[in-house]
Each structure stands twice: as structure tokens, then as C-alpha cells.
Amino acid sequence: MTQIVTNSLPLGIAGDITRSGDGLAIEAQTMGTTPLTSYGLPAKLVSGAITGIVGGDTADLILGFLVRANPSQGGNTSNEAFGAGTPPLAGVAVSLLKSGYIAVQNNFGTPAKEGIVYVRIAAPSGAKVVGGIEATADGANTIIVPNAAFTGAADATGVAEVRFNV
């Protein structure tokens, strides 16, 4: 008897490290006074702590991606739904992916193998949030994440894998 699976497995939850081994570099950082709102987002360093990318930022400011804490799922509360974890508040130690593979939430466009990774810096609309990841350029409203590429298509929930600094 032949069995055909017509659905693909999910890629993970935004902020999950998707591969281990050579090239993986994660370092401890402190969350800044303007904390990132989700895991798997690119971050910059401001006054010795990390914050999210905002309007007017340039690609050279991107330091890495915020990593989901393991093995704990919860963030600021203990009753969060699976995959809905909230990053810690200002002053708390967090992990930042400096090099490796991470699951991200794609907010716009269709990720493809070796596709360019963009981050929105202006003109938010619906799912297109400032600081969020996108697979399609939107003029001056997005910037290219340097040394990053999608490794393939997103899953049914919009989660895609990104290779960064590898």
C-alpha cells in the first residue's frame, strides 16, 4: 500500500534555531528600553542593548536575530499559547543569533530558495509591520538584511527559514 503525504511539516516557530553545527553563533545580549515585540526579528544595538529596527534605520545597523529562549516557551506570562511567546522586557538577558539558521515570520511576499530578506522600516499596513521580515521589496519602505537569504518557501503559517551570516 502506498501512502502519500500531501501536507508539509511546519518549519517551526519564529525565533527557533533551525539547524545546529558549524557556523552557529549565538550570544547573550540585554533587551533595550524599546524591546522587540516578537522572536525571529532582526535587532540593532543601542546604548549597549538590543532593540528592534525602526523607521529610518539602515541595513548596517542589523546585528542579528532575536532567538526564542529554550526550553521555556513563556515570556512575560506563563499562560501564553504555543508559539505566541512574548520577548522579555527591558533589561533582561536574551539570545541573539549572530550566525546560523533561524525560523522567521514572513509578513509579505513569497520566500524562495536564496531569496533576498527584507525588513520593513516605513509605511506599515496590515501584516506589514515596521521591523518585520518580508520577501518582497517595497521601495524605500524596506531595506535588505545583509548576509541573509531565505532557504526555501514558507510553511502554511508563513514561517520561513533564513540563513544569516553563514
C-alpha positions as CSV (number, residue, x, y, z in Angstrom):
1,M,0.0,0.0,0.0
2,T,1.3,3.4,-0.9
3,Q,0.9,6.4,1.4
4,I,1.1,9.9,0.0
5,V,1.5,12.9,2.3
6,T,0.1,16.0,0.8
7,N,1.0,18.4,3.5
8,S,4.4,19.6,4.6
9,L,5.6,19.8,8.1
10,P,5.7,23.2,9.8
11,L,9.2,24.8,9.8
12,G,9.0,25.8,13.4
13,I,8.1,28.9,15.4
14,A,9.6,32.3,14.7
15,G,12.8,32.7,16.6
16,D,13.6,28.9,16.7
17,I,17.1,27.9,15.7
18,T,16.5,25.5,12.8
19,R,20.0,24.0,12.4
20,S,22.9,23.4,14.6
21,G,26.6,22.8,13.9
22,D,29.3,24.7,12.2
23,G,28.6,28.4,11.7
24,L,26.1,28.7,14.6
25,A,26.9,31.7,16.8
26,I,24.5,32.9,19.5
27,E,25.5,35.5,22.0
28,A,23.9,36.9,25.1
29,Q,22.6,40.5,24.9
30,T,20.4,42.7,27.1
31,M,17.0,43.8,25.9
32,G,16.9,47.6,25.4
33,T,14.3,50.1,26.6
34,T,12.3,49.6,23.4
35,P,12.0,45.7,23.4
36,L,11.4,43.7,20.3
37,T,7.8,42.6,20.0
38,S,8.4,39.1,18.6
39,Y,11.0,36.5,18.3
40,G,12.8,36.0,15.0
41,L,13.1,39.7,14.2
42,P,16.3,41.5,13.3
43,A,17.8,43.7,16.1
44,K,20.3,46.5,16.4
45,L,22.5,47.7,19.3
46,V,21.5,51.0,21.0
47,S,23.4,52.2,24.1
48,G,24.7,48.7,24.8
49,A,21.4,46.9,24.5
50,I,19.3,45.4,21.6
51,T,16.2,47.0,20.1
52,G,14.1,46.4,17.0
53,I,14.6,48.0,13.6
54,V,12.6,51.2,13.2
55,G,11.9,53.9,10.6
56,G,15.0,55.5,9.2
57,D,17.3,52.7,10.2
58,T,19.9,51.4,7.7
59,A,20.9,47.8,6.9
60,D,24.4,48.3,8.5
61,L,22.7,48.5,11.9
62,I,21.4,45.0,11.9
63,L,23.4,42.9,14.4
64,G,21.4,39.7,14.4
65,F,18.1,38.0,15.0
66,L,16.3,37.6,18.4
67,V,16.3,33.9,19.4
68,R,13.4,32.2,21.3
69,A,14.5,31.0,24.7
70,N,14.8,27.3,25.2
71,P,13.5,25.2,26.8
72,S,10.9,27.6,28.1
73,Q,8.0,28.7,25.9
74,G,6.7,31.5,28.0
75,G,7.8,35.1,28.1
76,N,6.2,37.7,30.3
77,T,3.3,35.4,31.3
78,S,3.0,31.7,32.0
79,N,-0.3,31.2,30.1
80,E,0.8,32.1,26.6
81,A,-0.4,29.9,23.7
82,F,2.1,27.7,22.0
83,G,4.1,29.8,19.5
84,A,2.8,33.1,20.9
85,G,5.7,33.8,23.3
86,T,6.5,37.4,24.0
87,P,10.1,38.5,24.3
88,P,11.2,39.7,27.8
89,L,11.1,43.3,28.9
90,A,13.9,45.8,29.0
91,G,17.0,44.9,31.0
92,V,16.5,41.1,30.7
93,A,19.2,38.9,29.1
94,V,18.2,37.5,25.7
95,S,19.9,35.4,23.0
96,L,20.9,36.9,19.6
97,L,21.7,34.9,16.5
98,K,24.9,36.3,15.0
99,S,25.4,33.5,12.5
100,G,23.3,30.5,11.6
101,Y,19.7,29.4,10.6
102,I,16.5,30.7,12.2
103,A,12.8,30.5,11.7
104,V,11.2,33.9,10.9
105,Q,7.6,35.0,10.3
106,N,7.4,36.3,6.7
107,N,4.8,39.1,6.5
108,F,4.7,39.8,2.8
109,G,5.8,38.2,-0.5
110,T,6.8,34.6,-1.3
111,P,10.1,33.4,0.1
112,A,12.2,31.3,-2.3
113,K,15.5,29.5,-2.1
114,E,18.3,32.1,-2.0
115,G,15.7,34.9,-2.0
116,I,16.6,38.3,-0.5
117,V,15.4,39.0,3.0
118,Y,13.9,42.5,3.6
119,V,12.9,44.3,6.8
120,R,10.3,47.0,6.8
121,I,11.3,50.4,8.0
122,A,8.3,52.6,6.9
123,A,4.7,52.6,5.8
124,P,3.2,49.9,7.9
125,S,0.0,48.4,6.7
126,G,-1.9,45.3,8.0
127,A,0.7,42.4,8.3
128,K,3.5,44.7,7.0
129,V,4.8,45.9,10.3
130,V,7.9,48.1,10.9
131,G,10.7,45.8,11.9
132,G,9.0,42.8,10.3
133,I,10.5,40.4,7.7
134,E,9.3,40.4,4.1
135,A,10.3,38.5,1.0
136,T,9.4,41.3,-1.5
137,A,10.9,44.8,-1.7
138,D,8.7,47.8,-1.2
139,G,10.8,50.7,-2.4
140,A,12.2,52.9,0.3
141,N,9.8,51.2,2.8
142,T,12.1,48.1,3.1
143,I,15.9,47.5,3.4
144,I,17.8,44.4,2.6
145,V,19.1,42.4,5.5
146,P,22.8,42.0,4.7
147,N,24.3,38.5,4.5
148,A,20.8,36.9,4.8
149,A,18.8,34.7,2.4
150,F,15.7,32.6,2.6
151,T,16.5,28.8,2.3
152,G,13.1,28.0,0.6
153,A,9.4,28.5,0.7
154,A,7.4,29.4,3.8
155,D,5.2,26.9,5.5
156,A,1.4,27.2,5.7
157,T,1.6,29.6,8.6
158,G,4.1,31.9,6.8
159,V,7.1,30.8,8.8
160,A,10.3,30.6,6.7
161,E,13.9,29.7,7.3
162,V,16.6,32.4,7.0
163,R,20.3,31.8,6.7
164,F,22.2,34.7,8.3
165,N,26.0,35.4,8.2
166,V,26.8,31.8,7.3
